[in-house]
Amino acid sequence: MIPNQWYAILDSREVKTGKPVGVKRLGERLVLWRDENGQVACMRDQCVHRGAALSAGKLVDHHVQCPFHGLEYDASGKCVYIPAISRSGIVPKVFCQRAYPTRELQNFIWIWWGEPRSDLPPIRWFDSIDDSFVYDTLIDPWPTHYSRAIENQLDVIHLPFVHYNTIGRGDRRVVDGPIVRWDKEDPDLMSLWVYNRVDDGVPPRKADQIPEPTRHPQLQFHMPNFWQNWIGDDMRIVAFFVPVDEENMIMYLRLYQRTVKAPILKQIFNFFGKISNLVIERQDKRVVVTQRPYRTFNRMGESLLQGDSPIILYRRRREELINVAKGLDQK
């Protein structure tokens, strides 16, 4: 995983008021809960006293209480009460667990996974998706590293084979380009313009041989773990690739649309959109979970093609961000 990033980890509806929730994310066991103002707190799911899971406990005065000996922790990870030493006892400073800054955006819970800092950067979102859109969410666990799922969504070559009877119909197997750009203002936002066509014997054009695009990109990916397919001005598919550990991730897939908003019609439209997304997503999943190794790297002995350029650029940027977090020289 890339340190010092905001990661989308849970749909907001998965953390309700009044009860702690335990999950595994980014290779760690985490506990999340809401305080009296509905704000989400997140910390490691382990009591520092005897190692019990805090998520098996309960909330007391908006603190999470260990089920074993009743120790209570606040949102900062500090233990504020140890019953065995009484209310008047002074809690030793070592009774403190690692907590993670949290934010909510687009009804998703994000945590800052990295070095503590007072000047946390803002969470970037797609400017083209605003509150005029409504959405429905599909949640599906994948037994693979999240980088594999990301690369699948950046892969423009697989469409006529994996999705031969859905979004890949037409047998457009020759890949011109594609054109791939990192945003000048946001260096972690990648935009893709896709030019797939039927094989007519003409070799694929390189990206610099394609006229400058005048339309919006079909695909956009934002480091470290979310992506959109720009189907039209009023419809998008957004995927959150949520890391669980080195061999597992969870796909959160949303259909955003602002075409149908009447309550009943919206539910019907979103239901069928969800079914369509599930069919396409399962076509991807069937193949991607067979890839080895689970995790991808910048250089891993593969023989890549021109059409793989989005994957190559993603791997380079990912390696760069990891090295920067480790303090390694990039020269």
C-alpha positions, 0 to 999 in steps of 0.5 A, a space after each residue: 500500500 502507498 503510505 501518506 494517502 487518503 484511502 476510501 475504506 467504507 460506505 458511510 452506511 456501514 458505520 452506524 451510531 451506537 455500535 463499534 464496527 470492526 474491519 480489516 483494511 490496509 493490512 490492519 484490524 481497525 475499529 470505527 464508531 461515531 461520536 455524539 455528533 455523528 463524526 467517525 472515529 477510527 483506531 487500531 482494533 486492539 486494546 493495549 492492555 491485553 490485546 482484546 478486540 475493541 470492536 467486540 466491546 461497546 460504546 460508553 459515553 461515546 468512547 469505545 470500551 474494551 470488552 475484557 477489562 472495561 478500558 475506554 478509549 476516545 477518538 484520539 486513541 487515548 485511554 481515558 478510563 481504567 476501571 481497575 484504578 478508579 475514576 480518580 486514577 491517572 491513566 499512564 501515557 502508554 495506554 494509547 492506541 494508534 488512531 487515524 484521521 477520518 473524513 466523510 466525502 460522497 457518503 464514503 469514509 476515508 482515513 489518512 494512512 500515513 505519518 501524523 501531520 497537522 496540515 492534512 491535504 484535502 481529499 480529491 474528488 471528481 469535479 464532474 460528479 456533484 450533488 445533482 447525481 444519485 447513486 446505488 452501491 454494489 459491494 463485492 470482495 475479491 481475493 486479490 491485491 487491490 492493484 490488480 483490480 485497479 490495473 484491470 480498470 485501466 486495461 483497454 485491451 481486454 474488453 472484446 475478450 472478457 466482455 465479449 457479450 456486454 461492453 466489449 461487443 463489436 470485436 474492437 480489438 485493435 488499440 490506437 494509443 490510448 492517450 493518457 494524461 496526468 492532470 497538471 493541477 492534480 498529479 495523482 489524477 489520470 485521464 484516459 481517452 480510448 480508441 479501440 477499433 475493428 482489425 482492418 489490417 492497419 497497425 495501431 496508431 501511437 498516442 502522438 499520432 492521434 488528434 488532440 481530444 476535444 471530448 471528456 476522457 472516458 476513464 479517470 483514475 485517482 491515486 490511490 484507490 478510486 476510478 470513474 467511467 464517464 459513460 455520459 454527462 448524466 451517468 458515471 460508474 465509480 469504483 473504489 478499490 478498498 485494500 484489505 490485505 496483500 491478497 484481498 480487496 473489496 470492490 465498491 461499485 457505484 452507478 451515479 446518474 441524474 437521468 431518473 430521480 422520481 422515487 419509484 422510477 429511480 429505484 427501478 432504474 438503479 436496480 437494473 443498473 446494479 444488475 448490469 454492473 454486477 454482470 460486468 464486474 463478475 466478468 472481470 473478477 473471474 479472470 483477474 483473481 487468477 493473475 499471479 503474483 497477487 500484487 503488481 510492481 513497476 518491474 515484474 518481468 511481464 512482456 507489455 504492449 503499447 495499449 498497456 501504457 495506462 498500467 505502466 504509468 500507474 505502476 511508475 506513479 505508485 512506485 514513486 509515491 511509495 519511495 517518496 513516503 520512504 524517503 528514497 531518492 528518486 534520481 
